[in-house]
Amino acid sequence: MTWDKILGAIWLLIGLIVVVSLMKMNKKKGEISAFLGYVSMAVLVE
């Protein structure tokens, strides 16, 4: 594994934790944050 893949995996984990915590706090904001988080993660993984 390269450092890029390791960092990508770490960012995925952080993103998931943030999205889950935001969704628990506020449904509507959570959905928006989940979408933004998914987009940013997709960009980072590429």
trRosetta pair geometry for C-beta under 8 A, 3 or more apart (Angstrom, degrees):
i j d omega theta_ij theta_ji phi_ij phi_ji
1 5 4.9 -115 -164 77 93 129
1 6 5.8 103 140 -54 122 90
2 5 5.2 98 57 7 74 97
2 6 7.2 -137 101 -3 41 90
3 6 5.5 -56 -146 39 37 113
3 7 6.0 36 156 -18 71 106
4 7 6.0 -57 -146 40 26 108
4 8 6.2 31 152 -23 62 109
5 8 5.4 -51 -146 35 32 117
5 9 6.4 35 154 -21 64 102
6 9 5.8 -53 -153 33 30 110
6 10 6.6 30 149 -18 63 105
7 10 5.5 -53 -149 36 35 113
7 11 6.3 36 153 -19 67 104
8 11 5.7 -54 -148 37 31 111
8 12 6.4 36 151 -23 64 103
8 44 5.9 163 -124 135 81 98
8 45 5.3 97 -159 -108 127 62
9 12 5.5 -49 -150 31 33 115
9 13 6.6 33 152 -18 64 103
10 13 5.8 -54 -153 35 33 111
10 14 6.4 30 152 -16 66 106
11 14 5.7 -53 -144 40 33 111
11 15 6.0 37 155 -22 66 108
11 41 6.5 170 128 -120 103 81
11 44 5.2 -88 111 139 158 160
12 15 5.7 -57 -147 38 27 113
12 16 6.3 28 155 -20 63 106
12 41 5.8 88 -104 -150 68 125
12 45 7.5 52 -69 -74 110 109
13 16 5.8 -55 -149 34 29 110
13 17 6.5 28 155 -18 64 106
14 17 5.8 -57 -151 36 30 111
14 18 6.3 28 154 -17 66 108
15 18 5.8 -57 -147 38 29 110
15 19 6.1 28 157 -19 66 109
15 37 4.7 148 -168 -175 101 109
15 38 7.9 136 162 -72 132 37
15 40 7.1 -171 -115 83 132 106
15 41 4.9 -175 96 -72 178 121
16 19 5.8 -56 -144 38 29 110
16 20 6.2 27 158 -18 65 108
16 37 8.0 150 -71 152 32 138
17 20 6.0 -57 -147 37 26 109
17 21 6.3 21 157 -15 63 110
18 21 6.0 -60 -147 39 27 107
18 22 6.2 24 157 -17 65 110
18 33 7.2 -120 135 161 96 124
18 37 6.4 178 86 -107 112 140
19 22 5.9 -59 -146 39 28 109
19 23 6.2 29 156 -21 65 108
19 30 7.2 95 -174 -166 62 79
19 33 6.0 179 -118 119 67 98
19 34 4.6 88 -155 -103 116 73
19 37 4.7 -131 -71 55 113 164
19 38 7.9 66 -97 -45 150 77
20 23 5.8 -55 -147 34 29 111
20 24 6.6 29 154 -19 63 104
21 24 5.8 -53 -152 33 32 112
21 25 6.6 32 151 -20 64 107
22 25 5.6 -56 -149 35 35 113
22 26 6.9 -45 177 47 68 81
22 29 6.2 -110 176 118 103 94
22 30 4.6 160 122 -110 81 72
22 33 4.4 -38 121 72 161 157
22 34 7.4 -164 80 -48 119 75
23 26 7.9 -100 -141 67 20 42
23 27 6.9 38 -161 -116 65 44
23 30 3.2 115 -101 -170 51 139
23 31 7.3 85 -111 -53 91 50
23 33 7.6 -140 -54 66 69 113
23 34 6.3 41 -67 -54 113 120
24 30 7.3 128 8 -97 33 143
25 29 7.1 -45 94 75 102 122
25 30 6.7 155 56 -65 75 106
26 29 4.0 34 96 35 123 112
26 30 5.6 173 84 -26 58 89
27 30 5.5 -61 -144 34 21 116
27 31 6.6 21 160 -21 61 102
28 31 5.9 -51 -153 29 31 109
28 32 6.8 25 152 -12 63 105
29 32 5.7 -56 -151 39 36 110
29 33 6.0 34 152 -18 69 110
30 33 5.7 -57 -142 41 28 109
30 34 6.0 34 155 -26 65 106
31 34 5.6 -50 -145 32 29 114
31 35 6.6 29 154 -18 62 103
32 35 5.8 -55 -154 35 31 110
32 36 6.4 25 152 -13 66 108
33 36 5.7 -55 -143 42 33 108
33 37 5.8 36 155 -22 67 109
34 37 5.7 -54 -142 39 27 113
34 38 6.2 30 155 -23 62 106
35 38 5.8 -53 -148 33 28 111
35 39 6.5 27 154 -17 63 105
36 39 5.8 -54 -149 36 32 111
36 40 6.2 27 156 -15 66 108
37 40 5.9 -57 -144 40 29 107
37 41 6.1 29 156 -19 65 109
38 41 5.8 -56 -145 38 28 110
38 42 6.3 31 155 -23 63 106
39 42 5.7 -54 -149 33 29 112
39 43 6.6 28 152 -18 63 105
40 43 5.7 -53 -151 35 33 112
40 44 6.3 33 151 -20 66 106
41 44 5.5 -54 -145 37 34 111
41 45 6.2 35 156 -23 67 105
42 45 5.9 -52 -146 33 28 111
42 46 6.8 35 155 -28 60 103
43 46 6.0 -54 -157 24 31 114
